């Protein structure tokens, strides 16, 4: 997947400024695609030059003018082509896993500290994702929203992000427990 497809997908359904797009990435899209704001602005420029998005200037009285972007018919056709292509499997690439792989030969206290920090980060992300899901659902329960609510795509990707973060949290916490128990056992 290229950043272009993530940007096009994020723009479906509403016009967004570059700033709003960066916020959307930070909250929802970051579950499956991370990008820095400057990368997003550069991609918007490329997509507009290629005719896949269109931008319009909005004059604001109290703030600088802004540009709002929306997906064009050509942009939607590009997303259709992308969606029709076979998706490649994903692979984990994480420096922390390399460190844990070496757990038997490195300072366990350092690993425990890093794993504890990462677990705290994932707990915060879980809270944000749960809040985002509640916001998307409104006053509907999840089953009703999934059957009849909309848009469902962002909700489903947010659910995947939540499951991913919950799995990470559980693994970090379990790994910390295992390493601490081994430290205690090795000292006796």
N, C-alpha and C positions, 0 to 999 in steps of 0.2 A: 504494500500500500504506500502511496505517496502522500505527502502532506496535502497536496491539492485535493485529494478525495475526501480527506477529513474536513477540510475547509468547506468544500462544496456541501457535504452532508450537514455541517453545522449551520449553514446558511439556509437550509431548506425550511420553508414555512414562515420565515420572517426576515426583514431587512435588519442588518446589523452594521454598526460602525466597526472599525478596526478594534477600538477599545472594548466594545461589547463582545466581539468575537474572542478577544483575548480572555475576557471574563468567562465566556461560555467554555472555552478550552480549559481554563483553570478549574472550573467546577465539574462539568460533565464529561467533556471530550477527553480530558487528561486520563480517564480510566483506560483508554485504549490508544491514545496518541498524545504524546507530549510535544509541545512546541513553545519556544520563547516568543514573546510578543513581536520582536523584530522579524522573526521568521514568518509570522502570520502576515505582517504588513507587506513584506516582500512577496509572499505568495499571493496576496490579494492583488498586488500590482501586476504580477504575471498572469493571473487568471483573467483580470480585466483586459489586458493586452491581447489575450487569446480569445476574448469574447465569451468566456465561460461564466463570468459574472459581469454585472453592470453596476456602476456606482453613480450616485447622484449627490450633489452638494446640498446640504441643509444649512441655511443661514440661521445663526443664533444671535440673539441680542446681547446676552450677558456673558457668553463664552465664545471661544473661537468656532468658526464654522466646522462642520464635520461632514464626512462622506458616509453614506449608507450604501451597503452592497446587498445585492440579491442575485440568486442563481438565474441564468438565462436558459432558454430552451437547449442551447448547445451544451451548457453546463449540466443540465439534467440528462441529456443524451450521454455525456461522458460518465456520469454516475451509473447510468444503465449499463454501459459497456463494462465498467469496473465491477458492478454487481454480478454481471453474467460470467465473469472470469472466475476460474477455480481459485479459492482462497488457499494460500499456503499455510501449513501449520506454523505455530509460533514456538519459540524456544526461549527459555529463561537465560538471561545474561546478567548476572548480578555479582559484583565484587564481594559482597558479604558471603555469598555461598562459597566462593573460593577460599575465603578466610576460614569458614566453618569446615571445609574439606580438610584443612590443615590443623584442625583443632587439637589433634594428638601431639602436635609438635610446636605449638605457639602458646603465648600467654592467654590462658583461659579467662582471666579477669577482664582483659581487654575485649575479648570476644563477647563476654556476657554484657559488658557495658554497651557495646555497639548493638547487640541484639535487643537489649532493653530499650535503648533509644529508638530503634526502628519500630519496636512494638508500640511505643507511645505515639509515634508518628502515625502508625496505621490505625490506632484507636481514634485519633483525632479525625483522620480521613473517613473512618466508618461513621462517625457522628455527622460529618458534613454530608456524606452520601445519603444517610438515613433522612436527614433534614430535607435534602433535595428531592428525594422520593416522595416524602410527605407533601412537599410543595407541589410537585407535579400531579399527584393524586387528588389534591384538594380535599374535599370532605368525603370522597369515595373510599371504600375499603379496597385493598389491593386486587382481590379477585374480580370485583366489579370493574375496576379501572382497566385491568388487563383484557377483559371481555369487551368493554364498551367505551373506554376512555380513549383519549388521544392527546397528542401523538404518542404512539406506543414505542416507536424506535428508540428515542432518547431514554425512555423509562427502562426498556430492556437492557440497553447498554449500561445504564447506571446500576441495574441489578447485578450485572456481570462484574462491574467494578466493585460493588459491595461484597460479592462472594469472593472475589480475588483478594480484597483487603482482609476479609475475615479469615480466609485460609492462611494468608501471610501472618496475621496476628497470632493465630493458633500455633503455627509452626515456630515463630520466634519464641513464644512463651514456653512451648514444650522443649525447644532446644536449650533455652536458659535453664530450665529445670534439670534436664539431663546433664548439662555441663556442671552445674552446681552439685548435683548428687555425686557425680564422678569425682569432683574435687574433694568433697567430704569423705568419700570412700577411700581415695588415694592417700589422704592425710592420716588415716588410721591404720 
